[in-house]
Amino acid sequence: MLKVKEILRLKHEVGLSLREIGKSCDCGKSTVSEVLERAENAGVTWPVTLTDKQLLSLLYPPITSKHTMPEPDMEYVFYEMKRRSVTLMLLWEEYKHKHPDGIMYTQFCDRYRKFKKANQLTMHIEHKAGEEMQVDWAGQTMAYVDPETGEIKTVYLFVAVLPASAYPFVYAYGDMKLPSWIDAHVRAYEYYGGVPKVTIPDNTKTAVTTPDRFDPVLNKSYNEMARFYRTTIIPARAAKPKDKAADENMVGNVSRKIIAALRNRQFFSLYELNQAIKEELVKFIVRPFQKMDGNRLSAFEKIDKPCLQSLPAGKYEFAEWKETKIQFNYHVDYEGFFYSVPYTYVGQKCSIRATSKTIEIYVSGERIAVFSRNNNHYKRYMTLPDHMPEGHKAVSGWSSERFLSWAKTIGPNTLELIKHVLESREYPVQTYRACMGIMRLSKSYPSESMEKASEEALAKRTYTFKYFNIILKQVTAKALKAEECKIIAHANVRGSRSYAGGGIHA
């Protein structure tokens, strides 16, 4: 910040000493003395009505002598501009303090613009150190051969970049689904050894559930990951490539420097392919810049690395969220397994948070149940007794008695089947979903078919909705086929009689 006006004010308006002014303005006593002397020589009095630019031109007029003015180190200026809160005005003031006869502020800015242009560093935004990480999937894919089947497997490359230092991270995945997307971010943060304040993705569905220019809705799992790492997700606007121009540019570099470099090599596993990508990435980041000293690795070490947030303690575990509704039997379904909740929540909307080890169920942000994740396909229901209504009484009008009463109207086989279904689980309520499914089928099939299917299911000791549904369809198909055969046979018999009768008359 320009301090000349403040020095003049403190001297002429407040009457502080040189030492007091220097302490207030955070500069040396000699600097204060020099500014006051230059103001006196230039005829500047207080109060000052000049603009900052006019005042600086009077206090630091261009040098007319023939000796060469000291040029600022623009590479140093470029790197310092990456630091938080550093401005060109501050860097120019520091330069002028060292070189009082140096170039003026306007010339200083002009030198900086020319330096960036010469080194192809002009950007729409000045990226600050440690501020951003831009991420995306590369448009170009790679592949490897499955050694067991010979099948060619397509591979997708995740590309991240820290724009301030143009430092990249690349990793390959077999798909672009949410678990891969989250894992790629975790690997990127660990690769950088720290976390940027902002992460900028595209409007992919793994990142944004509901795109919106002003208030996009983030994927719940992605947002949870961001909170764990203390980074803010700010999706790029749709059709605005400049919002993450650095990553768009890096994707091009990855295509040319890595994908193209590996085009003639054959890989037989995703691991082998990632090892090759890692080797080419190292070659890329240590390759010297063309028009300035250093490389991407040295730029990262100097610019971004010192400013990244530290990694959190512990390792992030991926969690998937699912929005669903609590069923009438006070259970929720997650990937074909059923978990109970207190029966008073029947019919309400809930959120399921699933990790590799646990299942948590939330209603309005409050956790109402938690289970160890079930992987036992022979026992798909997990029910806590505390969640059940007293004495297994009806929940929302459904009960064992109601299903038995309905089955009795269909026939004795259906009644016997429903009894076995209700007894097939630890708690009858765990079977209500299957009973309801069988009950609904009676709306589409006649009682005779239901009875025949129930008879076969009992004979095979099969007491699930899935297999009853299959048996019912088979029974119906056999009945239709038998009916068609009967019609054809009847038609043939009538045809033969007509033919015979015709012959007699002739």
Solvent accessible surface area in square Angstrom, and as a share of the most:
residue,aa,sasa,rsa
1,M,173,0.77
2,L,27,0.13
3,K,68,0.29
4,V,9,0.05
5,K,67,0.28
6,E,65,0.29
7,I,3,0.02
8,L,2,0.01
9,R,78,0.28
10,L,10,0.05
11,K,79,0.33
12,H,105,0.47
13,E,107,0.48
14,V,75,0.43
15,G,58,0.56
16,L,49,0.24
17,S,55,0.35
18,L,52,0.26
19,R,168,0.61
20,E,88,0.39
21,I,0,0.00
22,G,3,0.03
23,K,178,0.75
24,S,71,0.46
25,C,11,0.07
26,D,123,0.64
27,C,34,0.20
28,G,40,0.38
29,K,103,0.44
30,S,84,0.54
31,T,26,0.15
32,V,0,0.00
33,S,46,0.30
34,E,57,0.26
35,V,5,0.03
36,L,26,0.13
37,E,102,0.46
38,R,55,0.20
39,A,4,0.03
40,E,136,0.61
41,N,117,0.60
42,A,36,0.28
43,G,59,0.56
44,V,18,0.10
45,T,103,0.60
46,W,70,0.25
47,P,102,0.64
48,V,25,0.14
49,T,129,0.75
50,L,54,0.27
51,T,78,0.45
52,D,63,0.33
53,K,136,0.58
54,Q,93,0.41
55,L,0,0.00
56,L,6,0.03
57,S,54,0.35
58,L,82,0.41
59,L,2,0.01
60,Y,24,0.09
61,P,70,0.44
62,P,92,0.58
63,I,56,0.28
64,T,137,0.80
65,S,60,0.39
66,K,206,0.87
67,H,98,0.44
68,T,124,0.72
69,M,51,0.23
70,P,46,0.29
71,E,102,0.46
72,P,15,0.09
73,D,91,0.47
74,M,22,0.10
75,E,42,0.19
76,Y,105,0.40
77,V,5,0.03
78,F,13,0.05
79,Y,15,0.06
80,E,29,0.13
81,M,19,0.08
82,K,5,0.02
83,R,102,0.37
84,R,149,0.55
85,S,94,0.61
86,V,22,0.13
87,T,67,0.39
88,L,32,0.16
89,M,41,0.18
90,L,57,0.28
91,L,8,0.04
92,W,3,0.01
93,E,34,0.15
94,E,77,0.35
95,Y,19,0.07
96,K,12,0.05
97,H,117,0.52
98,K,152,0.64
99,H,71,0.32
100,P,53,0.33
101,D,61,0.32
102,G,3,0.03
103,I,1,0.00
104,M,23,0.10
105,Y,60,0.23
106,T,72,0.42
107,Q,70,0.31
108,F,1,0.00
109,C,17,0.10
110,D,46,0.24
111,R,71,0.26
112,Y,6,0.02
113,R,138,0.50
114,K,128,0.54
115,F,36,0.15
116,K,26,0.11
117,K,155,0.66
118,A,57,0.44
119,N,22,0.11
120,Q,158,0.70
121,L,33,0.17
122,T,86,0.50
123,M,85,0.38
124,H,149,0.66
125,I,80,0.41
126,E,62,0.28
127,H,15,0.07
128,K,50,0.21
129,A,4,0.03
130,G,0,0.00
131,E,32,0.14
132,E,29,0.13
133,M,0,0.00
134,Q,1,0.01
135,V,0,0.00
136,D,24,0.12
137,W,27,0.10
138,A,6,0.04
139,G,74,0.71
140,Q,92,0.41
141,T,57,0.33
142,M,20,0.09
143,A,43,0.33
144,Y,39,0.15
145,V,27,0.16
146,D,31,0.16
147,P,96,0.61
148,E,160,0.72
149,T,98,0.57
150,G,48,0.46
151,E,94,0.42
152,I,123,0.62
153,K,68,0.29
154,T,66,0.38
155,V,0,0.00
156,Y,56,0.21
157,L,0,0.00
158,F,0,0.00
159,V,0,0.00
160,A,0,0.00
161,V,1,0.01
162,L,0,0.00
163,P,4,0.02
164,A,5,0.04
165,S,5,0.03
166,A,31,0.24
167,Y,12,0.05
168,P,0,0.00
169,F,12,0.05
170,V,6,0.03
171,Y,53,0.20
172,A,0,0.00
173,Y,20,0.08
174,G,45,0.44
175,D,52,0.27
176,M,84,0.37
177,K,139,0.59
178,L,27,0.13
179,P,69,0.44
180,S,14,0.09
181,W,1,0.00
182,I,1,0.01
183,D,52,0.27
184,A,0,0.00
185,H,0,0.00
186,V,9,0.05
187,R,96,0.35
188,A,0,0.00
189,Y,0,0.00
190,E,77,0.34
191,Y,79,0.30
192,Y,3,0.01
193,G,50,0.48
194,G,1,0.01
195,V,0,0.00
196,P,0,0.00
197,K,71,0.30
198,V,27,0.15
199,T,0,0.00
200,I,18,0.09
201,P,0,0.00
202,D,49,0.26
203,N,38,0.19
204,T,40,0.23
205,K,176,0.74
206,T,20,0.12
207,A,0,0.00
208,V,1,0.01
209,T,84,0.49
210,T,69,0.40
211,P,82,0.52
212,D,72,0.37
213,R,160,0.58
214,F,174,0.72
215,D,109,0.56
216,P,36,0.23
217,V,79,0.45
218,L,38,0.19
219,N,28,0.14
220,K,91,0.38
221,S,2,0.01
222,Y,0,0.00
223,N,53,0.27
224,E,24,0.11
225,M,0,0.00
226,A,3,0.02
227,R,151,0.55
228,F,70,0.29
229,Y,6,0.02
230,R,116,0.42
231,T,8,0.05
232,T,76,0.44
233,I,14,0.07
234,I,90,0.45
235,P,19,0.12
236,A,6,0.04
237,R,99,0.36
238,A,74,0.58
239,A,103,0.80
240,K,87,0.37
241,P,84,0.53
242,K,140,0.59
243,D,32,0.17
244,K,4,0.02
245,A,51,0.40
246,A,18,0.14
247,D,0,0.00
248,E,77,0.35
249,N,91,0.46
250,M,3,0.01
251,V,26,0.15
252,G,21,0.20
253,N,15,0.08
254,V,1,0.00
255,S,24,0.16
256,R,141,0.51
257,K,78,0.33
258,I,0,0.00
259,I,10,0.05
260,A,36,0.28
261,A,52,0.41
262,L,4,0.02
263,R,172,0.63
264,N,129,0.66
265,R,123,0.45
266,Q,118,0.52
267,F,5,0.02
268,F,91,0.38
269,S,40,0.26
270,L,52,0.26
271,Y,160,0.61
272,E,64,0.29
273,L,0,0.00
274,N,13,0.07
275,Q,73,0.32
276,A,3,0.02
277,I,1,0.01
278,K,124,0.53
279,E,98,0.44
280,E,23,0.10
281,L,7,0.03
282,V,76,0.44
283,K,113,0.48
284,F,8,0.03
285,I,10,0.05
286,V,65,0.37
287,R,107,0.39
288,P,99,0.62
289,F,51,0.21
290,Q,176,0.78
291,K,136,0.58
292,M,26,0.12
293,D,102,0.53
294,G,34,0.33
295,N,29,0.15
296,R,40,0.15
297,L,61,0.31
298,S,48,0.31
299,A,4,0.03
300,F,10,0.04
301,E,82,0.37
302,K,106,0.45
303,I,8,0.04
304,D,1,0.01
305,K,99,0.42
306,P,86,0.54
307,C,40,0.24
308,L,23,0.12
309,Q,46,0.21
310,S,80,0.51
311,L,66,0.33
312,P,26,0.17
313,A,102,0.79
314,G,66,0.64
315,K,147,0.62
316,Y,19,0.07
317,E,75,0.34
318,F,56,0.23
319,A,0,0.00
320,E,66,0.29
321,W,47,0.17
322,K,74,0.32
323,E,113,0.51
324,T,36,0.21
325,K,120,0.51
326,I,2,0.01
327,Q,38,0.17
328,F,36,0.15
329,N,0,0.00
330,Y,2,0.01
331,H,0,0.00
332,V,0,0.00
333,D,32,0.17
334,Y,8,0.03
335,E,110,0.49
336,G,27,0.26
337,F,18,0.08
338,F,15,0.06
339,Y,2,0.01
340,S,0,0.00
341,V,0,0.00
342,P,36,0.23
343,Y,75,0.28
344,T,96,0.56
345,Y,51,0.19
346,V,33,0.19
347,G,35,0.33
348,Q,79,0.35
349,K,166,0.70
350,C,5,0.03
351,S,14,0.09
352,I,0,0.00
353,R,47,0.17
354,A,2,0.02
355,T,8,0.05
356,S,80,0.51
357,K,143,0.61
358,T,49,0.29
359,I,0,0.00
360,E,16,0.07
361,I,0,0.00
362,Y,44,0.17
363,V,12,0.07
364,S,118,0.76
365,G,70,0.68
366,E,109,0.49
367,R,124,0.45
368,I,24,0.12
369,A,9,0.07
370,V,67,0.38
371,F,13,0.06
372,S,81,0.52
373,R,65,0.24
374,N,15,0.08
375,N,112,0.57
376,N,71,0.36
377,H,117,0.52
378,Y,208,0.79
379,K,108,0.46
380,R,80,0.29
381,Y,15,0.06
382,M,58,0.26
383,T,18,0.11
384,L,76,0.38
385,P,86,0.54
386,D,135,0.70
387,H,15,0.07
388,M,20,0.09
389,P,6,0.04
390,E,142,0.64
391,G,70,0.67
392,H,95,0.42
393,K,114,0.48
394,A,53,0.41
395,V,9,0.05
396,S,81,0.52
397,G,45,0.43
398,W,43,0.15
399,S,18,0.11
400,S,21,0.14
401,E,121,0.54
402,R,106,0.39
403,F,0,0.00
404,L,50,0.25
405,S,69,0.45
406,W,35,0.12
407,A,0,0.00
408,K,146,0.62
409,T,107,0.62
410,I,28,0.14
411,G,10,0.10
412,P,105,0.66
413,N,43,0.22
414,T,0,0.00
415,L,38,0.19
416,E,70,0.31
417,L,1,0.00
418,I,0,0.00
419,K,82,0.35
420,H,57,0.26
421,V,1,0.01
422,L,12,0.06
423,E,135,0.61
424,S,44,0.28
425,R,83,0.30
426,E,117,0.52
427,Y,37,0.14
428,P,46,0.29
429,V,7,0.04
430,Q,7,0.03
431,T,5,0.03
432,Y,10,0.04
433,R,105,0.38
434,A,24,0.18
435,C,0,0.00
436,M,21,0.09
437,G,13,0.12
438,I,1,0.00
439,M,41,0.18
440,R,150,0.55
441,L,26,0.13
442,S,27,0.17
443,K,174,0.74
444,S,89,0.58
445,Y,46,0.18
446,P,77,0.48
447,S,48,0.31
448,E,131,0.59
449,S,14,0.09
450,M,0,0.00
451,E,28,0.13
452,K,99,0.42
453,A,0,0.00
454,S,0,0.00
455,E,85,0.38
456,E,39,0.17
457,A,0,0.00
458,L,40,0.20
459,A,85,0.66
460,K,121,0.51
461,R,195,0.71
462,T,27,0.16
463,Y,51,0.20
464,T,54,0.31
465,F,68,0.28
466,K,133,0.56
467,Y,111,0.42
468,F,1,0.01
469,N,32,0.17
470,I,75,0.38
471,I,9,0.04
472,L,0,0.00
473,K,110,0.47
474,Q,88,0.39
475,V,12,0.07
476,T,33,0.19
477,A,57,0.44
478,K,132,0.56
479,A,56,0.44
480,L,111,0.55
481,K,136,0.58
482,A,60,0.47
483,E,85,0.38
484,E,102,0.46
485,C,73,0.44
486,K,133,0.57
487,I,103,0.52
488,I,106,0.54
489,A,53,0.41
490,H,113,0.50
491,A,59,0.45
492,N,94,0.48
493,V,72,0.42
494,R,157,0.57
495,G,40,0.39
496,S,71,0.46
497,R,176,0.64
498,S,83,0.54
499,Y,186,0.71
500,A,59,0.46
501,G,27,0.26
502,G,44,0.42
503,G,51,0.49
504,I,149,0.76
505,H,169,0.76
506,A,119,0.92
